[in-house]
Amino acid sequence: MNRVRAWLAYRETVFQLERLDERDLSDLGIGRRDIRRLAREATKAARGKPGKAVGKIATQES
């Protein structure tokens, strides 16, 4: 994934998560202050560099 695609994916992730209300974010276990960090980690994971949150989510689903 090139840098432009990564940036676009990051922005789309932030946009979608910021549209959620507090209850939906809470249901997902996400605080509003975590949105940008999670978007960065998701973008890194898509580029083959998993972040802490991605591993944590994968562990919880197992």
N, CA, C, O and CB atoms as a CASP TS submission, in Angstrom:
PFRMAT TS
TARGET T0000
AUTHOR 0000-0000-0000
METHOD Language model
MODEL 1
PARENT N/A
ATOM      1  N   MET     1       0.863  -1.168   0.000  1.00  0.00           N
ATOM      2  CA  MET     1       0.000   0.000   0.000  1.00  0.00           C
ATOM      3  C   MET     1       0.911   1.234   0.000  1.00  0.00           C
ATOM      4  O   MET     1       1.761   1.380   0.879  1.00  0.00           O
ATOM      5  CB  MET     1      -0.983  -0.004   1.241  1.00  0.00           C
ATOM      6  N   ASN     2       0.736   2.106  -0.970  1.00  0.00           N
ATOM      7  CA  ASN     2       1.588   3.286  -1.011  1.00  0.00           C
ATOM      8  C   ASN     2       1.119   4.336  -0.007  1.00  0.00           C
ATOM      9  O   ASN     2       0.068   4.192   0.616  1.00  0.00           O
ATOM     10  CB  ASN     2       1.610   3.877  -2.420  1.00  0.00           C
ATOM     11  N   ARG     3       1.904   5.378   0.137  1.00  0.00           N
ATOM     12  CA  ARG     3       1.603   6.387   1.162  1.00  0.00           C
ATOM     13  C   ARG     3       0.285   7.117   0.924  1.00  0.00           C
ATOM     14  O   ARG     3      -0.430   7.438   1.873  1.00  0.00           O
ATOM     15  CB  ARG     3       2.721   7.395   1.225  1.00  0.00           C
ATOM     16  N   VAL     4      -0.035   7.378  -0.331  1.00  0.00           N
ATOM     17  CA  VAL     4      -1.292   8.076  -0.626  1.00  0.00           C
ATOM     18  C   VAL     4      -2.478   7.204  -0.245  1.00  0.00           C
ATOM     19  O   VAL     4      -3.425   7.676   0.384  1.00  0.00           O
ATOM     20  CB  VAL     4      -1.371   8.459  -2.122  1.00  0.00           C
ATOM     21  N   ARG     5      -2.427   5.945  -0.621  1.00  0.00           N
ATOM     22  CA  ARG     5      -3.510   5.021  -0.242  1.00  0.00           C
ATOM     23  C   ARG     5      -3.603   4.875   1.266  1.00  0.00           C
ATOM     24  O   ARG     5      -4.699   4.825   1.825  1.00  0.00           O
ATOM     25  CB  ARG     5      -3.295   3.644  -0.884  1.00  0.00           C
ATOM     26  N   ALA     6      -2.456   4.805   1.924  1.00  0.00           N
ATOM     27  CA  ALA     6      -2.448   4.684   3.383  1.00  0.00           C
ATOM     28  C   ALA     6      -3.091   5.919   4.019  1.00  0.00           C
ATOM     29  O   ALA     6      -3.885   5.794   4.950  1.00  0.00           O
ATOM     30  CB  ALA     6      -1.000   4.498   3.908  1.00  0.00           C
ATOM     31  N   TRP     7      -2.751   7.105   3.520  1.00  0.00           N
ATOM     32  CA  TRP     7      -3.338   8.335   4.055  1.00  0.00           C
ATOM     33  C   TRP     7      -4.844   8.360   3.826  1.00  0.00           C
ATOM     34  O   TRP     7      -5.604   8.732   4.720  1.00  0.00           O
ATOM     35  CB  TRP     7      -2.686   9.569   3.412  1.00  0.00           C
ATOM     36  N   LEU     8      -5.278   7.965   2.631  1.00  0.00           N
ATOM     37  CA  LEU     8      -6.713   7.937   2.337  1.00  0.00           C
ATOM     38  C   LEU     8      -7.443   6.936   3.230  1.00  0.00           C
ATOM     39  O   LEU     8      -8.543   7.212   3.707  1.00  0.00           O
ATOM     40  CB  LEU     8      -6.947   7.591   0.862  1.00  0.00           C
ATOM     41  N   ALA     9      -6.831   5.779   3.452  1.00  0.00           N
ATOM     42  CA  ALA     9      -7.435   4.773   4.335  1.00  0.00           C
ATOM     43  C   ALA     9      -7.525   5.300   5.767  1.00  0.00           C
ATOM     44  O   ALA     9      -8.525   5.087   6.452  1.00  0.00           O
ATOM     45  CB  ALA     9      -6.620   3.459   4.301  1.00  0.00           C
ATOM     46  N   TYR    10      -6.480   5.982   6.208  1.00  0.00           N
ATOM     47  CA  TYR    10      -6.477   6.580   7.543  1.00  0.00           C
ATOM     48  C   TYR    10      -7.605   7.594   7.677  1.00  0.00           C
ATOM     49  O   TYR    10      -8.377   7.546   8.634  1.00  0.00           O
ATOM     50  CB  TYR    10      -5.123   7.249   7.834  1.00  0.00           C
ATOM     51  N   ARG    11      -7.702   8.512   6.718  1.00  0.00           N
ATOM     52  CA  ARG    11      -8.734   9.558   6.760  1.00  0.00           C
ATOM     53  C   ARG    11     -10.143   8.953   6.735  1.00  0.00           C
ATOM     54  O   ARG    11     -11.027   9.411   7.458  1.00  0.00           O
ATOM     55  CB  ARG    11      -8.558  10.528   5.575  1.00  0.00           C
ATOM     56  N   GLU    12     -10.350   7.934   5.912  1.00  0.00           N
ATOM     57  CA  GLU    12     -11.665   7.290   5.833  1.00  0.00           C
ATOM     58  C   GLU    12     -12.012   6.610   7.157  1.00  0.00           C
ATOM     59  O   GLU    12     -13.152   6.679   7.616  1.00  0.00           O
ATOM     60  CB  GLU    12     -11.697   6.262   4.682  1.00  0.00           C
ATOM     61  N   THR    13     -11.033   5.961   7.759  1.00  0.00           N
ATOM     62  CA  THR    13     -11.265   5.306   9.049  1.00  0.00           C
ATOM     63  C   THR    13     -11.633   6.323  10.119  1.00  0.00           C
ATOM     64  O   THR    13     -12.581   6.120  10.877  1.00  0.00           O
ATOM     65  CB  THR    13     -10.026   4.516   9.481  1.00  0.00           C
ATOM     66  N   VAL    14     -10.880   7.419  10.179  1.00  0.00           N
ATOM     67  CA  VAL    14     -11.180   8.477  11.142  1.00  0.00           C
ATOM     68  C   VAL    14     -12.575   9.031  10.883  1.00  0.00           C
ATOM     69  O   VAL    14     -13.362   9.188  11.817  1.00  0.00           O
ATOM     70  CB  VAL    14     -10.124   9.608  11.067  1.00  0.00           C
ATOM     71  N   PHE    15     -12.887   9.325   9.638  1.00  0.00           N
ATOM     72  CA  PHE    15     -14.187   9.884   9.278  1.00  0.00           C
ATOM     73  C   PHE    15     -15.324   8.971   9.725  1.00  0.00           C
ATOM     74  O   PHE    15     -16.292   9.430  10.331  1.00  0.00           O
ATOM     75  CB  PHE    15     -14.264  10.118   7.770  1.00  0.00           C
ATOM     76  N   GLN    16     -15.206   7.683   9.427  1.00  0.00           N
ATOM     77  CA  GLN    16     -16.269   6.737   9.769  1.00  0.00           C
ATOM     78  C   GLN    16     -16.431   6.591  11.285  1.00  0.00           C
ATOM     79  O   GLN    16     -17.554   6.563  11.788  1.00  0.00           O
ATOM     80  CB  GLN    16     -15.979   5.372   9.142  1.00  0.00           C
ATOM     81  N   LEU    17     -15.328   6.500  12.001  1.00  0.00           N
ATOM     82  CA  LEU    17     -15.420   6.357  13.451  1.00  0.00           C
ATOM     83  C   LEU    17     -15.935   7.628  14.124  1.00  0.00           C
ATOM     84  O   LEU    17     -16.678   7.553  15.103  1.00  0.00           O
ATOM     85  CB  LEU    17     -14.063   5.987  14.022  1.00  0.00           C
ATOM     86  N   GLU    18     -15.547   8.788  13.610  1.00  0.00           N
ATOM     87  CA  GLU    18     -16.029  10.040  14.197  1.00  0.00           C
ATOM     88  C   GLU    18     -17.524  10.245  13.990  1.00  0.00           C
ATOM     89  O   GLU    18     -18.151  11.006  14.728  1.00  0.00           O
ATOM     90  CB  GLU    18     -15.273  11.211  13.610  1.00  0.00           C
ATOM     91  N   ARG    19     -18.094   9.589  13.013  1.00  0.00           N
ATOM     92  CA  ARG    19     -19.535   9.692  12.758  1.00  0.00           C
ATOM     93  C   ARG    19     -20.363   8.903  13.769  1.00  0.00           C
ATOM     94  O   ARG    19     -21.555   9.164  13.932  1.00  0.00           O
ATOM     95  CB  ARG    19     -19.850   9.204  11.354  1.00  0.00           C
ATOM     96  N   LEU    20     -19.739   7.942  14.448  1.00  0.00           N
ATOM     97  CA  LEU    20     -20.461   7.119  15.417  1.00  0.00           C
ATOM     98  C   LEU    20     -20.774   7.916  16.670  1.00  0.00           C
ATOM     99  O   LEU    20     -20.018   8.807  17.055  1.00  0.00           O
ATOM    100  CB  LEU    20     -19.651   5.868  15.775  1.00  0.00           C
ATOM    101  N   ASP    21     -21.896   7.591  17.307  1.00  0.00           N
ATOM    102  CA  ASP    21     -22.221   8.254  18.568  1.00  0.00           C
ATOM    103  C   ASP    21     -21.501   7.535  19.715  1.00  0.00           C
ATOM    104  O   ASP    21     -20.893   6.483  19.523  1.00  0.00           O
ATOM    105  CB  ASP    21     -23.766   8.274  18.805  1.00  0.00           C
ATOM    106  N   GLU    22     -21.585   8.123  20.903  1.00  0.00           N
ATOM    107  CA  GLU    22     -20.867   7.592  22.063  1.00  0.00           C
ATOM    108  C   GLU    22     -21.261   6.149  22.385  1.00  0.00           C
ATOM    109  O   GLU    22     -20.412   5.345  22.769  1.00  0.00           O
ATOM    110  CB  GLU    22     -21.120   8.470  23.272  1.00  0.00           C
ATOM    111  N   ARG    23     -22.535   5.823  22.231  1.00  0.00           N
ATOM    112  CA  ARG    23     -23.000   4.469  22.538  1.00  0.00           C
ATOM    113  C   ARG    23     -22.381   3.447  21.582  1.00  0.00           C
ATOM    114  O   ARG    23     -21.924   2.387  22.010  1.00  0.00           O
ATOM    115  CB  ARG    23     -24.535   4.401  22.464  1.00  0.00           C
ATOM    116  N   ASP    24     -22.370   3.769  20.287  1.00  0.00           N
ATOM    117  CA  ASP    24     -21.780   2.848  19.311  1.00  0.00           C
ATOM    118  C   ASP    24     -20.287   2.660  19.570  1.00  0.00           C
ATOM    119  O   ASP    24     -19.779   1.540  19.511  1.00  0.00           O
ATOM    120  CB  ASP    24     -22.006   3.364  17.879  1.00  0.00           C
ATOM    121  N   LEU    25     -19.590   3.753  19.855  1.00  0.00           N
ATOM    122  CA  LEU    25     -18.166   3.644  20.162  1.00  0.00           C
ATOM    123  C   LEU    25     -17.951   2.793  21.409  1.00  0.00           C
ATOM    124  O   LEU    25     -17.035   1.971  21.455  1.00  0.00           O
ATOM    125  CB  LEU    25     -17.547   5.038  20.356  1.00  0.00           C
ATOM    126  N   SER    26     -18.789   2.990  22.411  1.00  0.00           N
ATOM    127  CA  SER    26     -18.688   2.216  23.639  1.00  0.00           C
ATOM    128  C   SER    26     -18.926   0.730  23.371  1.00  0.00           C
ATOM    129  O   SER    26     -18.239  -0.126  23.930  1.00  0.00           O
ATOM    130  CB  SER    26     -19.686   2.734  24.676  1.00  0.00           C
ATOM    131  N   ASP    27     -19.895   0.432  22.521  1.00  0.00           N
ATOM    132  CA  ASP    27     -20.165  -0.966  22.151  1.00  0.00           C
ATOM    133  C   ASP    27     -18.949  -1.618  21.501  1.00  0.00           C
ATOM    134  O   ASP    27     -18.724  -2.819  21.650  1.00  0.00           O
ATOM    135  CB  ASP    27     -21.365  -1.045  21.200  1.00  0.00           C
ATOM    136  N   LEU    28     -18.173  -0.820  20.784  1.00  0.00           N
ATOM    137  CA  LEU    28     -16.962  -1.318  20.124  1.00  0.00           C
ATOM    138  C   LEU    28     -15.749  -1.302  21.045  1.00  0.00           C
ATOM    139  O   LEU    28     -14.682  -1.800  20.687  1.00  0.00           O
ATOM    140  CB  LEU    28     -16.668  -0.493  18.889  1.00  0.00           C
ATOM    141  N   GLY    29     -15.918  -0.726  22.234  1.00  0.00           N
ATOM    142  CA  GLY    29     -14.801  -0.636  23.168  1.00  0.00           C
ATOM    143  C   GLY    29     -13.806   0.443  22.780  1.00  0.00           C
ATOM    144  O   GLY    29     -12.618   0.340  23.089  1.00  0.00           O
ATOM    145  N   ILE    30     -14.290   1.480  22.102  1.00  0.00           N
ATOM    146  CA  ILE    30     -13.432   2.556  21.620  1.00  0.00           C
ATOM    147  C   ILE    30     -13.843   3.863  22.286  1.00  0.00           C
ATOM    148  O   ILE    30     -15.025   4.204  22.335  1.00  0.00           O
ATOM    149  CB  ILE    30     -13.507   2.677  20.074  1.00  0.00           C
ATOM    150  N   GLY    31     -12.866   4.581  22.792  1.00  0.00           N
ATOM    151  CA  GLY    31     -13.109   5.925  23.293  1.00  0.00           C
ATOM    152  C   GLY    31     -12.873   6.918  22.165  1.00  0.00           C
ATOM    153  O   GLY    31     -12.071   6.663  21.266  1.00  0.00           O
ATOM    154  N   ARG    32     -13.556   8.026  22.211  1.00  0.00           N
ATOM    155  CA  ARG    32     -13.389   9.023  21.150  1.00  0.00           C
ATOM    156  C   ARG    32     -11.932   9.467  21.019  1.00  0.00           C
ATOM    157  O   ARG    32     -11.464   9.765  19.920  1.00  0.00           O
ATOM    158  CB  ARG    32     -14.280  10.237  21.422  1.00  0.00           C
ATOM    159  N   ARG    33     -11.221   9.509  22.143  1.00  0.00           N
ATOM    160  CA  ARG    33      -9.824   9.935  22.102  1.00  0.00           C
ATOM    161  C   ARG    33      -8.915   8.893  21.428  1.00  0.00           C
ATOM    162  O   ARG    33      -7.777   9.204  21.079  1.00  0.00           O
ATOM    163  CB  ARG    33      -9.330  10.215  23.516  1.00  0.00           C
ATOM    164  N   ASP    34      -9.408   7.668  21.246  1.00  0.00           N
ATOM    165  CA  ASP    34      -8.610   6.590  20.652  1.00  0.00           C
ATOM    166  C   ASP    34      -8.735   6.510  19.133  1.00  0.00           C
ATOM    167  O   ASP    34      -7.997   5.759  18.495  1.00  0.00           O
ATOM    168  CB  ASP    34      -9.015   5.272  21.250  1.00  0.00           C
ATOM    169  N   ILE    35      -9.642   7.259  18.557  1.00  0.00           N
ATOM    170  CA  ILE    35      -9.953   7.103  17.131  1.00  0.00           C
ATOM    171  C   ILE    35      -8.729   7.275  16.245  1.00  0.00           C
ATOM    172  O   ILE    35      -8.457   6.418  15.404  1.00  0.00           O
ATOM    173  CB  ILE    35     -11.014   8.099  16.721  1.00  0.00           C
ATOM    174  N   ARG    36      -7.999   8.343  16.410  1.00  0.00           N
ATOM    175  CA  ARG    36      -6.850   8.591  15.524  1.00  0.00           C
ATOM    176  C   ARG    36      -5.758   7.542  15.697  1.00  0.00           C
ATOM    177  O   ARG    36      -5.143   7.112  14.721  1.00  0.00           O
ATOM    178  CB  ARG    36      -6.271   9.978  15.788  1.00  0.00           C
ATOM    179  N   ARG    37      -5.519   7.132  16.937  1.00  0.00           N
ATOM    180  CA  ARG    37      -4.506   6.094  17.172  1.00  0.00           C
ATOM    181  C   ARG    37      -4.924   4.778  16.522  1.00  0.00           C
ATOM    182  O   ARG    37      -4.110   4.115  15.880  1.00  0.00           O
ATOM    183  CB  ARG    37      -4.279   5.889  18.687  1.00  0.00           C
ATOM    184  N   LEU    38      -6.184   4.402  16.685  1.00  0.00           N
ATOM    185  CA  LEU    38      -6.664   3.160  16.088  1.00  0.00           C
ATOM    186  C   LEU    38      -6.617   3.223  14.566  1.00  0.00           C
ATOM    187  O   LEU    38      -6.301   2.231  13.910  1.00  0.00           O
ATOM    188  CB  LEU    38      -8.086   2.862  16.556  1.00  0.00           C
ATOM    189  N   ALA    39      -6.929   4.383  14.008  1.00  0.00           N
ATOM    190  CA  ALA    39      -6.862   4.545  12.554  1.00  0.00           C
ATOM    191  C   ALA    39      -5.424   4.378  12.068  1.00  0.00           C
ATOM    192  O   ALA    39      -5.187   3.744  11.040  1.00  0.00           O
ATOM    193  CB  ALA    39      -7.414   5.926  12.133  1.00  0.00           C
ATOM    194  N   ARG    40      -4.459   4.946  12.805  1.00  0.00           N
ATOM    195  CA  ARG    40      -3.041   4.780  12.431  1.00  0.00           C
ATOM    196  C   ARG    40      -2.640   3.318  12.496  1.00  0.00           C
ATOM    197  O   ARG    40      -1.972   2.812  11.594  1.00  0.00           O
ATOM    198  CB  ARG    40      -2.128   5.616  13.352  1.00  0.00           C
ATOM    199  N   GLU    41      -3.046   2.637  13.562  1.00  0.00           N
ATOM    200  CA  GLU    41      -2.681   1.228  13.716  1.00  0.00           C
ATOM    201  C   GLU    41      -3.335   0.358  12.649  1.00  0.00           C
ATOM    202  O   GLU    41      -2.717  -0.582  12.151  1.00  0.00           O
ATOM    203  CB  GLU    41      -3.075   0.729  15.104  1.00  0.00           C
ATOM    204  N   ALA    42      -4.571   0.662  12.298  1.00  0.00           N
ATOM    205  CA  ALA    42      -5.255  -0.095  11.245  1.00  0.00           C
ATOM    206  C   ALA    42      -4.559   0.107   9.903  1.00  0.00           C
ATOM    207  O   ALA    42      -4.434  -0.829   9.114  1.00  0.00           O
ATOM    208  CB  ALA    42      -6.736   0.328  11.147  1.00  0.00           C
ATOM    209  N   THR    43      -4.109   1.331   9.651  1.00  0.00           N
ATOM    210  CA  THR    43      -3.400   1.617   8.405  1.00  0.00           C
ATOM    211  C   THR    43      -2.071   0.879   8.374  1.00  0.00           C
ATOM    212  O   THR    43      -1.689   0.327   7.342  1.00  0.00           O
ATOM    213  CB  THR    43      -3.175   3.131   8.240  1.00  0.00           C
ATOM    214  N   LYS    44      -1.362   0.867   9.503  1.00  0.00           N
ATOM    215  CA  LYS    44      -0.098   0.130   9.574  1.00  0.00           C
ATOM    216  C   LYS    44      -0.331  -1.359   9.349  1.00  0.00           C
ATOM    217  O   LYS    44       0.453  -2.012   8.660  1.00  0.00           O
ATOM    218  CB  LYS    44       0.587   0.361  10.933  1.00  0.00           C
ATOM    219  N   ALA    45      -1.398  -1.899   9.922  1.00  0.00           N
ATOM    220  CA  ALA    45      -1.705  -3.325   9.760  1.00  0.00           C
ATOM    221  C   ALA    45      -1.990  -3.649   8.299  1.00  0.00           C
ATOM    222  O   ALA    45      -1.586  -4.700   7.801  1.00  0.00           O
ATOM    223  CB  ALA    45      -2.908  -3.725  10.636  1.00  0.00           C
ATOM    224  N   ALA    46      -2.680  -2.752   7.620  1.00  0.00           N
ATOM    225  CA  ALA    46      -2.986  -2.969   6.204  1.00  0.00           C
ATOM    226  C   ALA    46      -1.712  -2.949   5.371  1.00  0.00           C
ATOM    227  O   ALA    46      -1.655  -3.554   4.300  1.00  0.00           O
ATOM    228  CB  ALA    46      -3.970  -1.904   5.693  1.00  0.00           C
ATOM    229  N   ARG    47      -0.687  -2.251   5.863  1.00  0.00           N
ATOM    230  CA  ARG    47       0.595  -2.187   5.164  1.00  0.00           C
ATOM    231  C   ARG    47       1.508  -3.331   5.595  1.00  0.00           C
ATOM    232  O   ARG    47       2.650  -3.411   5.143  1.00  0.00           O
ATOM    233  CB  ARG    47       1.280  -0.840   5.423  1.00  0.00           C
ATOM    234  N   GLY    48       1.018  -4.217   6.463  1.00  0.00           N
ATOM    235  CA  GLY    48       1.821  -5.355   6.914  1.00  0.00           C
ATOM    236  C   GLY    48       2.624  -5.075   8.164  1.00  0.00           C
ATOM    237  O   GLY    48       3.564  -5.805   8.477  1.00  0.00           O
ATOM    238  N   LYS    49       2.261  -4.010   8.892  1.00  0.00           N
ATOM    239  CA  LYS    49       2.951  -3.652  10.132  1.00  0.00           C
ATOM    240  C   LYS    49       1.916  -3.567  11.249  1.00  0.00           C
ATOM    241  O   LYS    49       1.488  -2.466  11.594  1.00  0.00           O
ATOM    242  CB  LYS    49       3.729  -2.298   9.982  1.00  0.00           C
ATOM    243  N   PRO    50       1.502  -4.696  11.826  1.00  0.00           N
ATOM    244  CA  PRO    50       0.441  -4.662  12.836  1.00  0.00           C
ATOM    245  C   PRO    50       0.811  -3.827  14.048  1.00  0.00           C
ATOM    246  O   PRO    50       1.961  -3.812  14.487  1.00  0.00           O
ATOM    247  CB  PRO    50       0.106  -6.062  13.278  1.00  0.00           C
ATOM    248  N   GLY    51      -0.186  -3.133  14.581  1.00  0.00           N
ATOM    249  CA  GLY    51      -0.008  -2.321  15.779  1.00  0.00           C
ATOM    250  C   GLY    51      -0.541  -3.054  16.992  1.00  0.00           C
ATOM    251  O   GLY    51      -1.028  -4.179  16.885  1.00  0.00           O
ATOM    252  N   LYS    52      -0.448  -2.425  18.122  1.00  0.00           N
ATOM    253  CA  LYS    52      -0.869  -3.046  19.377  1.00  0.00           C
ATOM    254  C   LYS    52      -2.360  -3.349  19.401  1.00  0.00           C
ATOM    255  O   LYS    52      -2.758  -4.442  19.803  1.00  0.00           O
ATOM    256  CB  LYS    52      -0.516  -2.150  20.540  1.00  0.00           C
ATOM    257  N   ALA    53      -3.181  -2.410  18.982  1.00  0.00           N
ATOM    258  CA  ALA    53      -4.634  -2.598  19.065  1.00  0.00           C
ATOM    259  C   ALA    53      -5.105  -3.721  18.160  1.00  0.00           C
ATOM    260  O   ALA    53      -6.013  -4.468  18.524  1.00  0.00           O
ATOM    261  CB  ALA    53      -5.359  -1.307  18.701  1.00  0.00           C
ATOM    262  N   VAL    54      -4.506  -3.852  16.994  1.00  0.00           N
ATOM    263  CA  VAL    54      -4.926  -4.899  16.064  1.00  0.00           C
ATOM    264  C   VAL    54      -4.664  -6.262  16.683  1.00  0.00           C
ATOM    265  O   VAL    54      -5.512  -7.152  16.611  1.00  0.00           O
ATOM    266  CB  VAL    54      -4.189  -4.767  14.709  1.00  0.00           C
ATOM    267  N   GLY    55      -3.487  -6.430  17.294  1.00  0.00           N
ATOM    268  CA  GLY    55      -3.173  -7.687  17.954  1.00  0.00           C
ATOM    269  C   GLY    55      -4.094  -7.954  19.123  1.00  0.00           C
ATOM    270  O   GLY    55      -4.486  -9.096  19.364  1.00  0.00           O
ATOM    271  N   LYS    56      -4.444  -6.897  19.858  1.00  0.00           N
ATOM    272  CA  LYS    56      -5.338  -7.027  21.006  1.00  0.00           C
ATOM    273  C   LYS    56      -6.724  -7.456  20.556  1.00  0.00           C
ATOM    274  O   LYS    56      -7.332  -8.329  21.175  1.00  0.00           O
ATOM    275  CB  LYS    56      -5.418  -5.707  21.783  1.00  0.00           C
ATOM    276  N   ILE    57      -7.222  -6.865  19.505  1.00  0.00           N
ATOM    277  CA  ILE    57      -8.544  -7.221  18.982  1.00  0.00           C
ATOM    278  C   ILE    57      -8.534  -8.655  18.478  1.00  0.00           C
ATOM    279  O   ILE    57      -9.470  -9.412  18.736  1.00  0.00           O
ATOM    280  CB  ILE    57      -8.968  -6.256  17.851  1.00  0.00           C
ATOM    281  N   ALA    58      -7.483  -9.031  17.762  1.00  0.00           N
ATOM    282  CA  ALA    58      -7.381 -10.399  17.245  1.00  0.00           C
ATOM    283  C   ALA    58      -7.360 -11.404  18.391  1.00  0.00           C
ATOM    284  O   ALA    58      -7.955 -12.477  18.286  1.00  0.00           O
ATOM    285  CB  ALA    58      -6.119 -10.558  16.376  1.00  0.00           C
ATOM    286  N   THR    59      -6.683 -11.064  19.476  1.00  0.00           N
ATOM    287  CA  THR    59      -6.604 -11.954  20.636  1.00  0.00           C
ATOM    288  C   THR    59      -7.976 -12.111  21.290  1.00  0.00           C
ATOM    289  O   THR    59      -8.342 -13.210  21.707  1.00  0.00           O
ATOM    290  CB  THR    59      -5.585 -11.417  21.660  1.00  0.00           C
ATOM    291  N   GLN    60      -8.728 -11.026  21.381  1.00  0.00           N
ATOM    292  CA  GLN    60     -10.040 -11.083  22.014  1.00  0.00           C
ATOM    293  C   GLN    60     -11.006 -11.917  21.198  1.00  0.00           C
ATOM    294  O   GLN    60     -11.879 -12.572  21.769  1.00  0.00           O
ATOM    295  CB  GLN    60     -10.598  -9.684  22.209  1.00  0.00           C
ATOM    296  N   GLU    61     -10.879 -11.914  19.890  1.00  0.00           N
ATOM    297  CA  GLU    61     -11.805 -12.659  19.025  1.00  0.00           C
ATOM    298  C   GLU    61     -11.487 -14.144  19.021  1.00  0.00           C
ATOM    299  O   GLU    61     -12.363 -14.955  18.721  1.00  0.00           O
ATOM    300  CB  GLU    61     -11.757 -12.117  17.596  1.00  0.00           C
ATOM    301  N   SER    62     -10.249 -14.522  19.347  1.00  0.00           N
ATOM    302  CA  SER    62      -9.844 -15.934  19.314  1.00  0.00           C
ATOM    303  C   SER    62     -10.479 -16.725  20.404  1.00  0.00           C
ATOM    304  O   SER    62     -10.240 -17.928  20.513  1.00  0.00           O
ATOM    305  CB  SER    62      -8.359 -16.063  19.416  1.00  0.00           C
TER
END
